[in-house]
């Protein structure tokens, strides 16, 4: 596949074009391309094929911060390469323009944006995409440069002969395209952030059907010169079987893959300057033997999730109530932030030599591995389209909000209520109302007067009589059995049970089919993977004195963005 990228178009939140950059050929114009893209129903895929254009065109899309990025090509290309290129464009824009990425930032800094797009893709071929290398290639004027430029004064020589030092710097840039030249820092720091996102599906009984943790190791390097760093990872049972626990590992280009294959869990690399994604991985939280039906119940306890969710439907006499129960489980802390070895560290900004962080009272600091902290707890309950409203929402803790137009119920529990009792229980009960008026039988609506004179409501009885014949008298049995007369207590009970049973059948379609919970836990990882040590090799590093001891630190964070879901 030797295809090239033809053009990039960026639209704001109102679908108005704010930038179009053409690399090669004569691509589709943004005014012609956007309607063709919007014709596809939402949710739209990241790759759309337009066969009716001339020539037929592939459209790659990415939405970020209310901005729409559309990239076009009329030749066959590698889809993953182009999609990764779109993500690199967003990362570079945020690196140079700042976050959040807004439309007016792109419009007011077009000189920087044009340089970025030109350096990242040359005539349709993807070129330099590393932010550190782009720092050396893209010129960004500071305050004084803009001031002198407005005064029409020359700020830099027009011609300059390359010096041997600059040529050597260019050669080092080619050798390490991810690290910029002449890095200098007054304070040398090395930080690691281990972030895991949960994706767990539970059966109505609470038995886990699937449980995965997708992890990302974000690394921040602020060290002068060219440092050589070794990061050692460890698992719940140590380092010996880490290779079998981690699935689908991905690494930054700076990581030496041979070292990882030789020793799984050891990351050896020369880092870029600043913050970057060092590695990513996936961990199956269900043990291999627990997939058998006989061991599924035991595996639910082995997940050790910080919360447990339970939902019950068709409650109440008419089956119009449902209840969500949430249990906050205690997360056991560890004795230290890492594995304890030389160079191990606790949660930063604590020093690596200080061990586990201490609070004001001498105990472990909240949010560290010794004292994990649960926060941002929220339960989301999707509701069927037939639900007209929620007649009643009852909860003792937190705030429950429902908007009929959104089709879901959100229940938010404040952090103070979670911290008050770490092993606590919460409950939410709601009453649903359907599209039709609940509690009324169709037979009762046939007689608007309510006196039972309608033929259908009187059980088919004919109240007319011939004037020539004497009027029939009603017996006592007729008074008791007549639909328009007072029923006995037993008959009223049977009638009520019949009505409630009918309503319960109708309310089944109004019950939610699932519920999901979102949360964040600081100082804890679901997979148990941690950073054992961060070592700086002074012999292999360049431009760094042997006496320099960088400030080191590690953070752990587990996030569920609606990832823990229970089915009804």
VENMO-V313188 format. One record per backbone hydrogen bond with DSSP energy under -0.5 kcal/mol. CO is the residue of the C=O (numbers start at 0). NH is the residue of the N-H. If there is no record, write none. Layout:
[[CO & NH] [CO & NH]]
//
This chain:
[[5 & 22] [5 & 23] [6 & 71] [7 & 20] [8 & 69] [9 & 17] [9 & 18] [10 & 67] [11 & 14] [15 & 11] [18 & 9] [19 & 21] [20 & 7] [28 & 31] [28 & 32] [29 & 33] [30 & 34] [31 & 35] [32 & 36] [33 & 37] [34 & 38] [36 & 39] [45 & 60] [47 & 49] [47 & 58] [48 & 50] [49 & 52] [49 & 56] [52 & 54] [56 & 49] [57 & 59] [57 & 72] [58 & 47] [59 & 70] [61 & 68] [63 & 66] [66 & 63] [66 & 68] [67 & 10] [67 & 69] [68 & 61] [69 & 8] [70 & 59] [71 & 5] [71 & 6] [72 & 57] [75 & 2] [76 & 78] [77 & 81] [78 & 82] [79 & 83] [80 & 84] [81 & 85] [82 & 86] [83 & 87] [84 & 88] [85 & 89] [86 & 90] [87 & 91] [88 & 92] [89 & 93] [90 & 94] [91 & 95] [92 & 96] [93 & 97] [99 & 101] [101 & 105] [102 & 106] [103 & 107] [104 & 108] [106 & 109] [108 & 112] [109 & 113] [110 & 114] [111 & 115] [112 & 116] [113 & 117] [114 & 118] [115 & 119] [116 & 120] [118 & 127] [119 & 126] [120 & 122] [121 & 124] [123 & 4] [123 & 125] [124 & 121] [126 & 128] [129 & 133] [130 & 134] [131 & 135] [132 & 135] [132 & 136] [133 & 137] [137 & 139] [138 & 140] [141 & 145] [142 & 146] [143 & 147] [144 & 148] [145 & 149] [146 & 150] [147 & 152] [148 & 151] [162 & 166] [163 & 167] [164 & 168] [165 & 169] [166 & 170] [167 & 171] [168 & 172] [169 & 173] [170 & 174] [171 & 175] [175 & 178] [182 & 224] [186 & 188] [187 & 550] [188 & 221] [189 & 552] [190 & 219] [191 & 554] [192 & 194] [192 & 217] [193 & 556] [194 & 215] [195 & 558] [196 & 213] [198 & 211] [199 & 564] [200 & 208] [200 & 209] [201 & 566] [202 & 205] [206 & 202] [209 & 200] [210 & 284] [210 & 285] [211 & 198] [212 & 214] [212 & 282] [213 & 196] [214 & 280] [215 & 194] [215 & 217] [216 & 277] [216 & 278] [217 & 192] [218 & 275] [219 & 190] [219 & 221] [220 & 273] [221 & 188] [225 & 541] [226 & 228] [227 & 536] [228 & 268] [229 & 534] [230 & 266] [231 & 531] [231 & 532] [233 & 529] [234 & 237] [237 & 234] [238 & 241] [240 & 243] [240 & 244] [241 & 245] [244 & 283] [246 & 281] [249 & 279] [251 & 254] [253 & 269] [254 & 256] [255 & 259] [256 & 260] [257 & 261] [258 & 262] [262 & 265] [264 & 232] [264 & 266] [265 & 267] [266 & 230] [267 & 255] [268 & 228] [268 & 270] [271 & 273] [273 & 220] [275 & 218] [275 & 277] [277 & 251] [278 & 216] [279 & 249] [280 & 214] [281 & 246] [282 & 212] [282 & 284] [286 & 289] [287 & 290] [288 & 291] [291 & 294] [291 & 295] [292 & 295] [294 & 298] [295 & 299] [296 & 300] [297 & 300] [297 & 301] [298 & 302] [300 & 303] [305 & 328] [307 & 326] [309 & 324] [311 & 322] [314 & 320] [315 & 318] [319 & 431] [320 & 314] [321 & 429] [322 & 311] [323 & 427] [324 & 309] [325 & 425] [326 & 307] [326 & 328] [327 & 423] [329 & 331] [340 & 343] [342 & 533] [345 & 553] [346 & 349] [350 & 353] [351 & 354] [356 & 364] [358 & 361] [362 & 358] [364 & 367] [367 & 370] [368 & 333] [370 & 366] [370 & 367] [372 & 521] [374 & 519] [376 & 412] [377 & 517] [378 & 410] [379 & 381] [379 & 515] [380 & 408] [383 & 386] [385 & 387] [388 & 390] [388 & 432] [391 & 430] [393 & 428] [398 & 411] [400 & 409] [402 & 405] [402 & 406] [402 & 407] [406 & 382] [407 & 402] [408 & 380] [409 & 400] [409 & 411] [410 & 378] [411 & 398] [411 & 413] [412 & 376] [413 & 417] [414 & 418] [415 & 419] [416 & 420] [421 & 423] [423 & 327] [425 & 325] [426 & 395] [427 & 323] [428 & 393] [429 & 321] [430 & 390] [430 & 391] [432 & 387] [432 & 388] [436 & 439] [440 & 444] [441 & 444] [442 & 445] [443 & 446] [445 & 447] [453 & 457] [454 & 459] [455 & 458] [457 & 460] [460 & 462] [465 & 468] [474 & 478] [475 & 479] [476 & 480] [477 & 481] [481 & 484] [487 & 491] [488 & 492] [489 & 493] [490 & 494] [491 & 495] [492 & 496] [493 & 497] [494 & 498] [495 & 499] [496 & 500] [497 & 501] [498 & 502] [499 & 503] [500 & 504] [501 & 505] [502 & 506] [503 & 507] [504 & 507] [505 & 508] [506 & 509] [507 & 510] [512 & 567] [514 & 565] [515 & 379] [516 & 563] [517 & 377] [518 & 559] [519 & 374] [520 & 523] [520 & 557] [521 & 372] [529 & 233] [529 & 531] [532 & 231] [534 & 229] [534 & 536] [535 & 537] [536 & 540] [541 & 225] [544 & 547] [547 & 549] [550 & 189] [552 & 191] [554 & 193] [555 & 522] [556 & 195] [557 & 520] [558 & 197] [559 & 518] [559 & 561] [562 & 199] [562 & 564] [563 & 516] [564 & 201] [565 & 514]]
//
